[in-house]
Amino acid sequence: MTSQMNFYGRRGAVAAAIALLASCGGGGNGGSGFFPITAPAPVQPVVTPVVAKHTVSGTVTGLVGNLVLQSNAGDDLTLTADGKFTFATGIAEGSTYAVSVRTQPFWQFCAVTRGSGTVTADVGDVTVACSAAVGQVSTLAGSGAIGALDGNGTAATFADPYGIVIDKNGGLIVSDVARNRVRKIAANGDVTTFAGNNTTATVDGNGTAASFNNLAAIALAPSGDLYVAEFSGNRIRKITPAADVTTFVGTGAGGSVDGNAANATFTGPIAMTLDGAGNIYLAELNTSLIRKITPAGDVTTLAGSGGFGFAEGTGAAASFARPYGIAADAAGNLFVADSDNNRIRKVTQAGVVTTFAGSGAAGAADGAAASATFQRPGGVAFDPAGNLYVADTGNSILRKITPEGVVSTVAGQAGVMGSQNGIGSAARFSEPSGVAVGADGTVYVADTLGNRIRKIAPVGAP
């Protein structure tokens, strides 16, 4: 009896427990006792707005040469002619744009207008106007006093600086005629004596142990060897980068004998240039001849009769009158400052001589080649764009001749000597001689009677 009761008692307890659990659980309808389940909120996709990009374009006028524009200091665009231009990289709407000139053309100045702002649509009204630059003249070295002092910039002194070339480091080498020295001007303006010692003689040696007999023009080879025309010594001297001075060609006797280095003769070598093959071309003042010297030292006469005069022709049929400057173009043609004829002459590799610019009358008229005038033109040098710069010695001005033969005055006032720095005609020179042009178009002039080395940089007209 007792066991039966326990069985039924246990069964009742289990039933009670089940009932209790049922009262705590959850379920479908109210009162079931189960906890409700909440569904997660839907995930909305992230939409990145598309920002429109717009082009920046404009128009260039007056361009002669190569112009490099830049957009926002990173997008470069090279232009070579007038017309429309568009930068390759678009600019996001709402962003700013800024167009600037990164590289000016040779001896032009290009100005940008409407070149900056905020982009709201395609930009098409940028204008770039290019015009001829004028020369900003400054003094690089030399106080103006006669002397041979080394030093920085205007603390140094020169005595009739004549020839001038640019070395591979951007410095200058100058022949200082009245002190028979070759001077160097570093890019920072430091002036030092490279060779020569103020003694008038032909002595080989190193640096200041060597001496020269009235040096004149200089020419620099790609190897770094410097060639010096020894005017009174009738020789061409060679200076290595280590300043070792030797005689390259010429016996020292006056004459016009062609031949090898040991027997060739010269009479008053005054101007020199080199072509791309390393040949030296020499203008002789006293014979008015144009001579050629190969890298091996073999000498020939390319043009000139040996007397003073003016005649077009080939070789000895042509004549010059005291040529003071010579330069070679990229094609190997020679351009000679025919001083007493007031002309710039052209000599081909075949020896054909013609007049490139100058009517023959003494003057300072700019314009077309045939009507332009010069007065005792001296040093000449080309820039990379093919323009020829002329030290118009008798006028004390710097001239430029384009490849098409248009002559203009870069700096100085004709017939007025001085040493003032300034822009264009406000500057003054004193019978400038040697000319050299850097890769960036900067012109360097040996201002002979001013005893200074002048720098002429292209700037916009004031």
Secondary structure, DSSP 8 states (H G I E B T S, - for coil): -HHHHHHHHHHHHHHHHHHHHHHHS--SSTTS--------------------EE-EEEEEES--S-EEEEETTTEEEEE-SSEEEE-SS-EETT-EEEEEEEE--TTEEEEEES-EEE-SS-EEEEEEEEEE-EEEEEEEE--SSBS---EEGGGS-BSSEEEEEE-TTS-EEEEEGGGTEEEEE-TT-EEEEEE--S-BS-B-EEGGG-BBSSEEEEEE-TTS-EEEEETTTTEEEEE-TT-EEEEEE--SSBS---BSTTT--BS-EEEEEE-TTS-EEEEETTT--EEEE-TT--EEEEE--SSB--B-EEGGG-BBS-EEEEEE-TTS-EEEEEGGGTEEEEE-TT-EEEEEE--SSBS---BSTTT--BSSEEEEEE-TTS-EEEEEGGGTEEEEE-TT--EEEEES-TT-B----EEGGG--BSSEEEEEE-TTS-EEEEETTTTEEEEEEEE---
